[in-house]
Amino acid sequence: MGLPLAAGHVLVRLGAGPQESAEAVLDALEAAFPTHTGRGRTRIGNVWEDPATVTSEGVRVVAVPEPESASAGPAPSLSVSLSQSFDAHAAGSPGPPAALAGGLAADLLGGPEDVERVLSALAGFCRTHEEGREMQGPLLAVRLRLEQHG
């Protein structure tokens, strides 16, 4: 995630979970930090499948089987990565907890103080489990697992 960021901004990338959950978390962050750069989508797919998993927008989609769908169960869910940059200094209103349909992986990148602000906001929306952090030059990268408050 080594992208140039504007001062005070934090890049948030969500994936490895239901798209609805990722969008719920980004909606909650938009309420907390109202100035943002807009959402970016990264979808992974296979153009060699029949039918190909490339959508009309040119993004690629792949179906990832859920553990219980290994045996002729329900249709597989989509694995989607959404990203958005937030100004950690913009003051908004903390929204209600995010309704997560399943757990999500999250990556944050920004100045250490700015990342801590976003982490604090995320802890208000959902349960956070930090999996790792490292300094990348002057920026702090944090990997998390997000789950429904319960």
Buried (B, 14 or more C-beta within 10 A) or exposed (E): BEEEBEEBBBBBBBBBBBBEBBBBBBEBBBBBBEBBBEEEBEBBBEEEEEEEBBEEEEBBBBBEEBEEBEEEEEEEBBBBBBBBBBBBEEEBEEBEBBBBBBBBBBBBBBBEEBBBBBBEBBEBBBBBEEEEBEEEEEBBBBBBBBBBEE
